[in-house]
């Protein structure tokens, strides 16, 4: 019985000093290398120019590419990594063997189920009392402060009226 196909993902950072055509040609070089070795390319993701977490070769940004592919055996990986190490256009790379969860995650991400921001529905007047973190919005806070101030003024007026009544009762 033959082994099932294995899923891999290679992410690499291309030097941003290169021209746009050179950057795309660099990525295409590795896509071609994989297809010539009998790999099935699942997806090529050009993530674009991004800031690096720390400087690499005095560069603070790089162009990210991610190639997801399927191959029968993993023998090709060492050959691919050797080519990436020797290429001075490549700043860093990472090869990952994907398990079934990684494959499912990438598929969901490509289909837009992961990583997209859903728009929140507009709040109705009832929902306007609290925001999504359970906090009251500013209008309610102002209304509550005004009510408490009005209640304090009423209490003061009531206390004054009672004290005047007591004075008048005592003075009679």
Beta strands, then each sheet from edge to edge (+ up, - down):
strand 1: 6-15
strand 2: 40-56
strand 3: 59-71
strand 4: 90-98
sheet 1: 2+ 3- 1+ 4-
end
